[in-house]
């Protein structure tokens, strides 16, 4: 069973959505992975993609996406005005 490449938390769930498999770890890290990977390839992929020295670019791109989400469109408008964004988020 894979563990979180950042903190070592165990995998608690996995599901497939729109052709991607998502692994859910106890720490709530939920990477999308290729569903064709077997367990050995999956462990290698996690180690290669999210290893500590490569984590900077991963987190930087995640932060950039979150920043764009909250500074543009309906969410940004809701933050400026205090109105509820569409969908009740």
C-alpha positions in Angstrom: 0.0 0.0 0.0 1.4 3.4 -0.9 2.1 6.0 1.7 2.2 9.8 1.4 5.5 10.8 -0.1 5.5 13.9 2.1 4.6 12.7 5.6 4.3 8.9 5.3 0.6 8.8 6.1 -1.1 5.6 4.9 -3.5 5.5 1.9 -7.1 5.5 3.1 -9.0 5.4 -0.2 -8.7 5.4 -3.9 -11.3 6.2 -6.6 -11.5 6.8 -10.3 -13.0 9.9 -11.9 -12.9 11.0 -15.6 -10.2 8.5 -16.5 -7.8 9.3 -13.6 -7.3 7.4 -10.3 -7.0 9.5 -7.1 -5.2 8.2 -4.1 -6.4 9.6 -0.7 -4.0 9.6 2.1 -4.8 10.1 5.8 -3.2 13.5 5.7 -5.7 14.5 2.9 -3.0 14.6 0.1 -4.9 13.4 -2.9 -2.7 13.0 -6.0 -4.2 12.0 -9.4 -2.4 9.1 -11.0 -2.6 7.0 -14.2 -5.0 4.1 -13.4 -2.9 1.8 -15.5 0.0 1.9 -13.0 0.5 -1.3 -11.0 1.4 -1.1 -7.3 5.2 -1.1 -7.9 4.9 1.6 -10.7 2.6 3.6 -8.5 5.1 3.7 -5.6 7.9 4.6 -8.0 5.7 7.3 -9.6 4.9 8.9 -6.2 8.5 8.8 -5.1 9.7 10.3 -8.4 7.0 13.0 -8.8 6.6 14.1 -5.2 10.1 13.5 -3.7 11.1 16.1 -1.2 13.6 17.9 -3.5 10.9 18.0 -6.3 8.1 19.2 -3.9 8.9 22.9 -4.4 7.6 22.9 -8.0 4.6 20.8 -7.1 3.5 23.1 -4.3 4.3 26.2 -6.3 2.0 25.1 -9.1 -0.7 24.2 -6.6 -0.4 27.6 -5.0 -0.5 29.3 -8.3 -3.7 27.5 -9.3 -5.4 28.4 -6.0 -4.3 32.0 -6.3 -5.9 32.2 -9.8 -9.1 30.6 -8.5 -9.6 33.1 -5.7 -8.5 36.2 -7.6 -10.6 35.7 -10.8 -14.2 35.2 -11.7 -17.1 34.4 -9.3 -14.9 33.5 -6.3 -13.0 36.8 -6.5 -16.2 38.8 -6.8 -17.6 37.0 -3.8 -14.5 37.7 -1.8 -14.6 41.4 -2.7 -18.4 41.9 -2.0 -19.1 39.3 0.6 -21.7 37.7 -1.6 -22.1 33.9 -1.8 -20.4 32.6 -5.0 -22.6 30.4 -7.3 -23.0 26.9 -6.0 -23.0 28.1 -2.4 -19.3 27.7 -1.7 
